[in-house]
Amino acid sequence: MAMLLCSLHSMSNWWSGKSVLLAGASSGLGEALAYEISSRGANLIIAARRVERLESVAANCATRPAVLPLDFNSPVSELEAKALEAEALLGEVDVLLCSAGLGQRSFASQTCAHAHARIMAA
């Protein structure tokens, strides 16, 4: 992650004024990217399933981003509608970053078949 943030730092002027849609911004790498990119002057939309976490992240960004509830497990028609919603908020999106994911915190040998299927379907 340090290398990624160093790369972002060297591109600090590049982000200024860019329209960025960041998926998976409610925690982890996506959350760190939201803070860093907002501090670089981007017009930012942060997206994820957990709206309350997105609101918390948004409140701690250098410039307040728009919040877009988004679940990648939704039907394609809903995802297309969310893309149009993002475009309505920002205009044309210059950069799409996807840090969204699904995990299971257990050893594979201790994970049930249903959990494996859910992860692989995501």
SEZA-22939 format. One record per residue: residue number from 1; residue in three letters; x, y, z of N, C-alpha, C in turn. Coordinates in nm, 2 decimals. Example, Ala and Ser with C-alpha at 12.3 -4.5 7.8 and 13.67 -1.06 7.14 Angstrom:
[atom 1 'ALA' [1.32 -0.57 0.78] [1.23 -0.45 0.78] [1.32 -0.33 0.78]]
[atom 2 'SER' [1.28 -0.22 0.71] [1.37 -0.11 0.71] [1.29 0.00 0.79]]
REM end
This chain:
[atom 1 'MET' [0.08 -0.12 0.00] [0.00 0.00 0.00] [0.09 0.13 0.00]]
[atom 2 'ALA' [0.20 0.12 0.07] [0.29 0.24 0.07] [0.33 0.27 -0.07]]
[atom 3 'MET' [0.36 0.17 -0.15] [0.41 0.20 -0.29] [0.30 0.27 -0.37]]
[atom 4 'LEU' [0.17 0.22 -0.35] [0.06 0.28 -0.42] [0.04 0.42 -0.38]]
[atom 5 'LEU' [0.05 0.45 -0.25] [0.03 0.59 -0.20] [0.15 0.68 -0.25]]
[atom 6 'CYS' [0.27 0.62 -0.26] [0.38 0.70 -0.31] [0.36 0.73 -0.46]]
[atom 7 'SER' [0.30 0.64 -0.53] [0.27 0.66 -0.67] [0.16 0.77 -0.68]]
[atom 8 'LEU' [0.06 0.76 -0.60] [-0.04 0.87 -0.60] [0.02 1.00 -0.56]]
[atom 9 'HIS' [0.11 1.01 -0.47] [0.18 1.13 -0.43] [0.25 1.19 -0.55]]
[atom 10 'SER' [0.32 1.11 -0.63] [0.39 1.17 -0.75] [0.30 1.22 -0.85]]
[atom 11 'MET' [0.17 1.17 -0.85] [0.07 1.22 -0.94] [-0.02 1.32 -0.88]]
[atom 12 'SER' [0.02 1.39 -0.78] [-0.08 1.47 -0.70] [-0.15 1.58 -0.79]]
[atom 13 'ASN' [-0.08 1.64 -0.88] [-0.15 1.74 -0.96] [-0.24 1.68 -1.07]]
[atom 14 'TRP' [-0.21 1.55 -1.11] [-0.29 1.48 -1.21] [-0.43 1.46 -1.16]]
[atom 15 'TRP' [-0.46 1.44 -1.03] [-0.59 1.41 -0.98] [-0.68 1.54 -0.98]]
[atom 16 'SER' [-0.62 1.65 -0.97] [-0.69 1.78 -0.95] [-0.80 1.80 -1.06]]
[atom 17 'GLY' [-0.92 1.81 -1.02] [-1.03 1.83 -1.12] [-1.08 1.71 -1.19]]
[atom 18 'LYS' [-1.02 1.59 -1.17] [-1.07 1.47 -1.23] [-1.19 1.42 -1.16]]
[atom 19 'SER' [-1.28 1.36 -1.24] [-1.40 1.30 -1.19] [-1.37 1.15 -1.16]]
[atom 20 'VAL' [-1.38 1.11 -1.03] [-1.34 0.98 -1.00] [-1.46 0.90 -0.93]]
[atom 21 'LEU' [-1.48 0.78 -0.97] [-1.58 0.69 -0.90] [-1.50 0.58 -0.84]]
[atom 22 'LEU' [-1.50 0.58 -0.71] [-1.43 0.48 -0.63] [-1.52 0.38 -0.56]]
[atom 23 'ALA' [-1.52 0.26 -0.61] [-1.61 0.15 -0.56] [-1.53 0.07 -0.45]]
[atom 24 'GLY' [-1.60 0.04 -0.34] [-1.54 -0.03 -0.23] [-1.47 0.06 -0.14]]
[atom 25 'ALA' [-1.52 0.18 -0.12] [-1.46 0.28 -0.04] [-1.49 0.28 0.11]]
[atom 26 'SER' [-1.57 0.18 0.15] [-1.62 0.19 0.29] [-1.51 0.13 0.39]]
[atom 27 'SER' [-1.41 0.07 0.34] [-1.30 0.02 0.43] [-1.18 -0.02 0.36]]
[atom 28 'GLY' [-1.07 -0.05 0.43] [-0.95 -0.10 0.37] [-0.89 -0.01 0.27]]
[atom 29 'LEU' [-0.84 -0.07 0.16] [-0.76 0.01 0.06] [-0.85 0.11 0.00]]
[atom 30 'GLY' [-0.98 0.08 -0.03] [-1.07 0.18 -0.08] [-1.09 0.30 0.00]]
[atom 31 'GLU' [-1.10 0.28 0.13] [-1.11 0.39 0.23] [-0.98 0.48 0.22]]
[atom 32 'ALA' [-0.87 0.41 0.22] [-0.74 0.49 0.22] [-0.73 0.57 0.09]]
[atom 33 'LEU' [-0.77 0.51 -0.02] [-0.77 0.58 -0.15] [-0.87 0.70 -0.15]]
[atom 34 'ALA' [-0.98 0.68 -0.09] [-1.08 0.79 -0.08] [-1.01 0.91 -0.01]]
[atom 35 'TYR' [-0.95 0.89 0.10] [-0.88 1.00 0.17] [-0.77 1.06 0.09]]
[atom 36 'GLU' [-0.69 0.98 0.03] [-0.58 1.03 -0.05] [-0.62 1.11 -0.18]]
[atom 37 'ILE' [-0.71 1.05 -0.25] [-0.76 1.11 -0.38] [-0.84 1.24 -0.35]]
[atom 38 'SER' [-0.92 1.24 -0.24] [-0.99 1.36 -0.21] [-0.89 1.48 -0.17]]
[atom 39 'SER' [-0.78 1.44 -0.11] [-0.68 1.54 -0.07] [-0.61 1.60 -0.19]]
[atom 40 'ARG' [-0.62 1.53 -0.31] [-0.55 1.57 -0.43] [-0.64 1.65 -0.52]]
[atom 41 'GLY' [-0.76 1.68 -0.47] [-0.85 1.78 -0.55] [-0.94 1.71 -0.65]]
[atom 42 'ALA' [-0.96 1.58 -0.64] [-1.05 1.51 -0.74] [-1.19 1.54 -0.70]]
[atom 43 'ASN' [-1.28 1.53 -0.80] [-1.43 1.53 -0.77] [-1.46 1.39 -0.76]]
[atom 44 'LEU' [-1.50 1.35 -0.64] [-1.50 1.21 -0.60] [-1.64 1.16 -0.56]]
[atom 45 'ILE' [-1.68 1.04 -0.61] [-1.80 0.97 -0.56] [-1.74 0.84 -0.50]]
[atom 46 'ILE' [-1.78 0.82 -0.38] [-1.74 0.69 -0.31] [-1.86 0.60 -0.31]]
[atom 47 'ALA' [-1.84 0.47 -0.34] [-1.95 0.38 -0.35] [-1.91 0.25 -0.27]]
[atom 48 'ALA' [-2.02 0.19 -0.21] [-2.00 0.06 -0.14] [-2.14 0.02 -0.09]]
[atom 49 'ARG' [-2.15 -0.10 -0.04] [-2.28 -0.15 0.02] [-2.31 -0.08 0.15]]
[atom 50 'ARG' [-2.22 -0.06 0.23] [-2.24 -0.01 0.37] [-2.25 0.14 0.37]]
[atom 51 'VAL' [-2.37 0.20 0.36] [-2.39 0.34 0.35] [-2.34 0.41 0.47]]
[atom 52 'GLU' [-2.37 0.36 0.59] [-2.32 0.42 0.72] [-2.17 0.44 0.72]]
[atom 53 'ARG' [-2.10 0.34 0.67] [-1.95 0.35 0.66] [-1.91 0.45 0.56]]
[atom 54 'LEU' [-1.98 0.45 0.45] [-1.95 0.55 0.34] [-1.97 0.69 0.40]]
[atom 55 'GLU' [-2.07 0.72 0.47] [-2.09 0.85 0.53] [-1.98 0.89 0.63]]
[atom 56 'SER' [-1.93 0.79 0.70] [-1.82 0.82 0.79] [-1.69 0.85 0.72]]
[atom 57 'VAL' [-1.67 0.77 0.61] [-1.55 0.80 0.53] [-1.56 0.94 0.46]]
[atom 58 'ALA' [-1.68 0.97 0.41] [-1.70 1.10 0.34] [-1.68 1.21 0.44]]
[atom 59 'ALA' [-1.72 1.20 0.56] [-1.70 1.30 0.66] [-1.56 1.33 0.70]]
[atom 60 'ASN' [-1.47 1.23 0.67] [-1.33 1.24 0.70] [-1.24 1.27 0.58]]
[atom 61 'CYS' [-1.30 1.29 0.47] [-1.23 1.32 0.35] [-1.19 1.47 0.34]]
[atom 62 'ALA' [-1.09 1.51 0.27] [-1.04 1.65 0.27] [-1.15 1.73 0.20]]
[atom 63 'THR' [-1.21 1.68 0.10] [-1.33 1.75 0.04] [-1.44 1.65 0.03]]
[atom 64 'ARG' [-1.56 1.69 0.07] [-1.67 1.59 0.09] [-1.71 1.53 -0.05]]
[atom 65 'PRO' [-1.69 1.40 -0.06] [-1.74 1.33 -0.18] [-1.89 1.30 -0.18]]
[atom 66 'ALA' [-1.94 1.27 -0.30] [-2.08 1.22 -0.31] [-2.07 1.08 -0.26]]
[atom 67 'VAL' [-2.18 1.03 -0.20] [-2.20 0.89 -0.16] [-2.30 0.82 -0.25]]
[atom 68 'LEU' [-2.26 0.70 -0.30] [-2.34 0.63 -0.39] [-2.35 0.48 -0.33]]
[atom 69 'PRO' [-2.47 0.45 -0.27] [-2.48 0.31 -0.23] [-2.47 0.21 -0.35]]
[atom 70 'LEU' [-2.39 0.11 -0.34] [-2.37 0.02 -0.46] [-2.33 -0.12 -0.41]]
[atom 71 'ASP' [-2.40 -0.22 -0.46] [-2.38 -0.36 -0.44] [-2.35 -0.43 -0.57]]
[atom 72 'PHE' [-2.23 -0.47 -0.59] [-2.20 -0.54 -0.71] [-2.27 -0.67 -0.73]]
[atom 73 'ASN' [-2.34 -0.72 -0.63] [-2.42 -0.84 -0.65] [-2.56 -0.81 -0.70]]
[atom 74 'SER' [-2.58 -0.69 -0.73] [-2.71 -0.64 -0.78] [-2.73 -0.69 -0.93]]
[atom 75 'PRO' [-2.85 -0.70 -0.97] [-2.87 -0.73 -1.12] [-2.81 -0.62 -1.21]]
[atom 76 'VAL' [-2.78 -0.66 -1.33] [-2.71 -0.57 -1.42] [-2.79 -0.44 -1.44]]
[atom 77 'SER' [-2.92 -0.45 -1.45] [-3.00 -0.33 -1.47] [-2.99 -0.23 -1.36]]
[atom 78 'GLU' [-2.97 -0.28 -1.23] [-2.95 -0.19 -1.12] [-2.81 -0.13 -1.13]]
[atom 79 'LEU' [-2.71 -0.20 -1.17] [-2.58 -0.15 -1.18] [-2.57 -0.04 -1.29]]
[atom 80 'GLU' [-2.64 -0.07 -1.40] [-2.65 0.03 -1.51] [-2.72 0.16 -1.46]]
[atom 81 'ALA' [-2.82 0.15 -1.38] [-2.89 0.27 -1.32] [-2.79 0.34 -1.23]]
[atom 82 'LYS' [-2.71 0.27 -1.15] [-2.61 0.33 -1.07] [-2.50 0.41 -1.15]]
[atom 83 'ALA' [-2.47 0.35 -1.26] [-2.37 0.42 -1.35] [-2.43 0.55 -1.40]]
[atom 84 'LEU' [-2.55 0.55 -1.44] [-2.62 0.67 -1.48] [-2.63 0.77 -1.37]]
[atom 85 'GLU' [-2.66 0.72 -1.25] [-2.66 0.81 -1.13] [-2.53 0.88 -1.10]]
[atom 86 'ALA' [-2.42 0.80 -1.12] [-2.28 0.86 -1.10] [-2.26 0.96 -1.20]]
[atom 87 'GLU' [-2.30 0.93 -1.33] [-2.28 1.03 -1.44] [-2.36 1.16 -1.41]]
[atom 88 'ALA' [-2.48 1.14 -1.35] [-2.56 1.26 -1.32] [-2.49 1.35 -1.21]]
[atom 89 'LEU' [-2.42 1.28 -1.12] [-2.35 1.35 -1.01] [-2.23 1.42 -1.05]]
[atom 90 'LEU' [-2.15 1.35 -1.14] [-2.02 1.40 -1.18] [-2.00 1.45 -1.32]]
[atom 91 'GLY' [-2.10 1.42 -1.41] [-2.07 1.43 -1.55] [-1.99 1.31 -1.59]]
[atom 92 'GLU' [-1.92 1.33 -1.70] [-1.84 1.21 -1.74] [-1.74 1.17 -1.64]]
[atom 93 'VAL' [-1.73 1.04 -1.61] [-1.63 0.99 -1.52] [-1.50 0.97 -1.58]]
[atom 94 'ASP' [-1.39 1.03 -1.53] [-1.26 1.02 -1.59] [-1.19 0.89 -1.54]]
[atom 95 'VAL' [-1.21 0.86 -1.41] [-1.14 0.74 -1.36] [-1.24 0.66 -1.28]]
[atom 96 'LEU' [-1.23 0.53 -1.30] [-1.31 0.43 -1.22] [-1.21 0.34 -1.15]]
[atom 97 'LEU' [-1.22 0.34 -1.02] [-1.13 0.26 -0.93] [-1.22 0.16 -0.86]]
[atom 98 'CYS' [-1.18 0.03 -0.87] [-1.26 -0.07 -0.80] [-1.18 -0.14 -0.70]]
[atom 99 'SER' [-1.22 -0.12 -0.57] [-1.15 -0.18 -0.46] [-1.26 -0.27 -0.39]]
[atom 100 'ALA' [-1.37 -0.29 -0.45] [-1.48 -0.37 -0.39] [-1.44 -0.52 -0.39]]
[atom 101 'GLY' [-1.48 -0.58 -0.28] [-1.45 -0.72 -0.28] [-1.53 -0.79 -0.17]]
[atom 102 'LEU' [-1.52 -0.92 -0.16] [-1.59 -1.00 -0.06] [-1.49 -1.10 -0.01]]
[atom 103 'GLY' [-1.49 -1.11 0.12] [-1.39 -1.20 0.18] [-1.46 -1.30 0.28]]
[atom 104 'GLN' [-1.38 -1.39 0.32] [-1.43 -1.49 0.42] [-1.31 -1.50 0.52]]
[atom 105 'ARG' [-1.33 -1.47 0.64] [-1.22 -1.48 0.74] [-1.21 -1.61 0.81]]
[atom 106 'SER' [-1.17 -1.71 0.73] [-1.15 -1.84 0.79] [-1.06 -1.92 0.69]]
[atom 107 'PHE' [-1.00 -2.03 0.74] [-0.92 -2.12 0.66] [-1.02 -2.18 0.56]]
[atom 108 'ALA' [-0.97 -2.20 0.43] [-1.05 -2.27 0.33] [-1.10 -2.40 0.38]]
[atom 109 'SER' [-1.02 -2.47 0.45] [-1.07 -2.61 0.50] [-1.18 -2.60 0.60]]
[atom 110 'GLN' [-1.20 -2.48 0.66] [-1.30 -2.46 0.76] [-1.42 -2.38 0.71]]
[atom 111 'THR' [-1.42 -2.36 0.58] [-1.53 -2.27 0.52] [-1.63 -2.37 0.45]]
[atom 112 'CYS' [-1.76 -2.34 0.48] [-1.86 -2.43 0.42] [-1.88 -2.40 0.27]]
[atom 113 'ALA' [-1.94 -2.50 0.21] [-1.96 -2.49 0.06] [-2.04 -2.37 0.02]]
[atom 114 'HIS' [-2.14 -2.33 0.10] [-2.22 -2.22 0.07] [-2.14 -2.09 0.07]]
[atom 115 'ALA' [-2.05 -2.07 0.16] [-1.96 -1.95 0.17] [-1.87 -1.95 0.05]]
[atom 116 'HIS' [-1.81 -2.07 0.01] [-1.73 -2.07 -0.11] [-1.81 -2.03 -0.23]]
[atom 117 'ALA' [-1.93 -2.08 -0.25] [-2.01 -2.05 -0.36] [-2.05 -1.90 -0.37]]
[atom 118 'ARG' [-2.07 -1.84 -0.25] [-2.11 -1.69 -0.24] [-1.99 -1.61 -0.28]]
[atom 119 'ILE' [-1.87 -1.65 -0.24] [-1.75 -1.57 -0.27] [-1.72 -1.58 -0.42]]
[atom 120 'MET' [-1.73 -1.70 -0.48] [-1.70 -1.72 -0.62] [-1.80 -1.66 -0.71]]
[atom 121 'ALA' [-1.92 -1.64 -0.66] [-2.03 -1.58 -0.74] [-2.01 -1.43 -0.75]]
[atom 122 'ALA' [-1.94 -1.37 -0.65] [-1.93 -1.22 -0.63] [-1.84 -1.16 -0.74]]
REM end
